[in-house]
Amino acid sequence: MPSRDNRIENDRQSRRAARDAQQSVELYEPPSEDECLKDENEIYLSKDHQILTVLWFYEGRLVRFFIAWMSRDRDGEWSERYSVCAQHGYFHEHTTGHHRADDRQDILPLRSQVDVQECHDSGYERVHNRYIFATGGG
């Protein structure tokens, strides 16, 4: 029977090989936005909070999405507070507002259109839960 140190090293090598194999698979590239049907919806949570969803479909399949918690500022303008999206090969979040410097945090690599579809529901839950946590639900 291998020693404890050998088992630990073998386990590390096995995990490293699995990670390297996963990273060698190419990331999903959806069709261009011009080729897709875009569906944009605002879901009002209160008079000052909403969830904005933007979904892109190609041949009836969800190929990318953007989901954001928006709040109304003092001037009555909507601003993004938190968002998730499935674009650029990753399911990722923007913790303080989309497109701010150093704000993107990758959650999962996207390897296929199925990955995009599977991330959608958990993405909506992440956004809604962030709203609930920050506001107490309203």
Buried (B, 14 or more C-beta within 10 A) or exposed (E): EEEEEEEEEEEEEEEEEEEEEEEEEEEBEBBEEEEBEEEEEEBEBEEBBBBBBBBBBBEEBBBBBBBBBBBBEEEEEBEBBBBBBBBBBBBBBBEEBBEEEEBBEEBEBBBEBEBBBBBBEEBBEBBBEBBEEEBEEE
